[in-house]
Every structure is written in C-alpha cells, then in structure tokens.
Amino acid sequence: MACDRCGDLLDVAYAWDRLPVPGALADFERQWSRRYDPHCFSGVWRFHELLPFVPVEQCVTVGEGQTLLQASDGVGRYVGMNPGGLFLQYEGMNPSGSFKDNGMSAAFTHARSVGATRAACASTGNTSASLALYCSVTRLMKAVIFVGSGKIAYGKLSQALDYGALTVQIAGDFDDAMARVKEVSKELGIYLVNSVNPFRLEGQKTIMYRVLEALRWEVPDWIVVPGGNLGNSSAFGKAFCELKELGLVDRSPRLAIINAAGANTLYELVEKQGLCWRKGLPDGAAVCRYYDEMDAQHRRASTIASAIEINRPVNLNKCIRALEGMNGVVREVTDQQILDAKAQVGAGGIGCEPASAASVAGTKLLVSEGVIGPDERVVCILTGHQLKDPNATVAYHTTDQELFNKVLGSRGVRRAAFANRAVAVSNDLDEIIKAIQLYS
Ligand SMILES: *Cc1c(COP(=O)(O)O)cnc(C)c1O
C-alpha cells in the first residue's frame, strides 16, 4: 500500500474527464426515490460517481452511512456560539457504531475486486469492529484483527469477538500492533484495511457529501474533527479538493483537527514546528527528528480518548495537504475538556464516545480564541457511538470516588462539572418517593 519510490502512502486519483460526473450536487437527490436499491440506500454508494474505482454493481454495502446532521443549540451554547450555528454529524449511527464503516465498505469493495479472502487490521477498536462486522454480514472474507493489550474499550472489543473475528492481542500499544500487522499481512498475503489503505479514505469522503446534503448543498464555515491516524481529515480535504475541481462547490469550509493533549503529534508538528505542505514537499526530516526524540524520551500517547491515542499518525502527509487545501488549524484539548464536552453532547444530543467529543471541546477552544466566530456555521463530526466506551461515561457520572480516580483521576481529570449522579436510596417505597420528589 506504499509507493515503491518514496515509500509514502498511495492516493486514489480519477480521470474525471473520462467519467460521468454530475452537473450539480443536487443531482444526487435522484437516488432518494430508489432507496429499495441497496446502492442508493447506502450513504456511501449513493455518491458512487464521486468514488468510482469499481463499478457500482460490485460495491459492498451493509447499509452504512444512515447518519444524521443534528442542529444542537444546547451544545452550541456550551461552546459559545449563537443559536442555529452548531451541527453535530452523528457517525455513531453506522452499523458498527462508528464512522469507520464508511471507509470499510470502500476498502472491502476493493479487497473483493482483487480477490482477497482474508483481511487484517490493527486497531484502537473501531476499525476492527467494522471489519469484523463486514466479514460476518457479507461472508466474503475472514477477519484478522490486531489490538494492543489493555488499550481497547470493551464496547469495541466485544463487537470483534461477537462477530467472530480472529483477534490477536499484542503486548504493546496501537503503534506496535500497526507495525506488526503490516509485516504479517505482507508475509501471509492478507489484505490490509488500515487507513494506510487509500480506498478507506475514498469511503470517508462521503461523510462530507452527507453533511452538504443535510445542509441542502450549502457549504458550512467549519468542519471540526478529532485527529488520530488522520484518515478522516485527509479524506475531507480530498473530498473538497475534488468537489472544487469538478465545479460542484465554489469554496471549501475551513478544517479544524483536534488532538488529545496526551496524543498531540499533529499539534506539535503543525502549530509548534510549522510543518506544512510546501507544494508536496513537507519537511520529512523534521518529522523523523520528532519521532526519534519521542522514542528517546519514551513518550507514549496516553488519553481517555482511546480512538485517538496514537503516536505516529499514518496519514500525516495527506493530512498536511488537507490542512493546506482547507485553510485548516490544529488544536489540542485535555481529557478534562474532552469529558466535559462529552457530557454536554450526551445531555443535549445523542451522545458519543470520548474521542468524538474532542471536536466539541476543540470548537469551544477555537470560539474562545476568536478563530471561530459565534455566528459561523460549524459542523462537529461525532465519530463514534456513546455505547462504545461505557466505562468512561460511568466513571464521569459516578459517586464512587475510587472508580473516578482509577479511570479518570489517573489521567489528570479532577472534576466532573456536568456529572448526572445516581441517587442512592434504600429499598423502601417511602424513601424512593421522597427521593424522587426531592430531586425532580
Ligand atoms: C478512528 C477514530 C478516530 C480517529 O480518526 P482518524 O481518521 O484516524 O483521525 C476518532 N474517533 C473515533 C471514534 C474513531 O473510531
């Protein structure tokens, strides 16, 4: 999945002048009346003309991309924006509960088109849940997944196990698992579906198409997304670059990528060291130096937002390109900020896992800095479902100080400002009624 000459990742490019391209984005509304056709129902493949690497009849779908763009004034108020400006893009509504299904349907489609029978990935949890689901539903391939030990939220691990994937637990973290799965898939000829896979990114472009669709094809001012391996941000940049090239939009939103402070490689490289695209020649030596230093100091990513607990983001260069194309910024937020934002999303939305809430915490930070204006239109991508990581949620709301300290205190979280505490009451009807009257 890498270039023989430069060693960097491959990119999917199309000869648009030889392909049927829609005249306007609204043309995609044609598909709505044909939802009985699985390829029109799919939130990925109804945009097939914008990712036409395999004929549409051969595209694999399990019904991914039935997502929702919800206006949320409650969360908007929390981040300091005026009513009507803040939207939450709920990717947790995908079949496996995260945005990863968008990319998996595309990678899976490509894998099948080249005759693969086994697919592998290293994962902080959601990629493996997605791969395992596609394998179990379609029966087209067998899944082999690599996870770091103790580094995966139970909601995600339970999916891989339940869907019957061969699960290999490596004594190490995500980056270790990633390095191994690359070696193993080469050795055994197994198709690799990590986001080193360029087709994953093709599927993830459609998150942006659905955002535009929900806004009746109007371009918002900002897209805010958590940054882990940087597949999403890279895909969003590619999506808007192509839409502009095709004349389907006249401008791009700005992009804000939010790192966890405990896993802030992108933030350090871009905002502190000035890493930038430089017409396709970003300073690779500076990146190597950064990684060498990280290793020498034994610094390892650590955050409650396990989906973005990553040291060496594999799509770094594509992401730098996206930042250039979308006039982007990068910020970091603490686990405290992430969990407070997550509680606000839960209270005023459908809920999300910790990593997803980084987008809301980051928006709050950018509004306070004046980078995002209170009247702008902002879309926060909520990447994963609330039930993916119930431990983090329960620990935040708990009255059990020991549990709080164990799960969150160890990560520098000091208080749960928006905790919704369970009321303890004896098993006595009068006491229960009294408690309800007191607290409601
Ligand atoms: C994978 C994942 C991320 C990170 O996305 P990248 O594309 O790797 O930056 C963020 N949130 C959730 C819930 C994820 O599963």
The ligand as a Gaussian input file, in Angstrom:
#p B3LYP/6-31G(d) Opt

LIG

0 1
 C      -10.735000       6.040000      14.305000
 C      -11.413000       7.019000      15.148000
 C      -10.975000       8.347000      15.253000
 C       -9.740000       8.830000      14.582000
 O       -9.943000       9.068000      13.224000
 P       -8.715000       9.245000      12.230000
 O       -9.324000       9.216000      10.899000
 O       -7.800000       8.074000      12.473000
 O       -8.052000      10.525000      12.580000
 C      -11.702000       9.224000      16.007000
 N      -12.808000       8.832000      16.669000
 C      -13.254000       7.568000      16.599000
 C      -14.474000       7.201000      17.357000
 C      -12.571000       6.617000      15.838000
 O      -13.034000       5.374000      15.787000

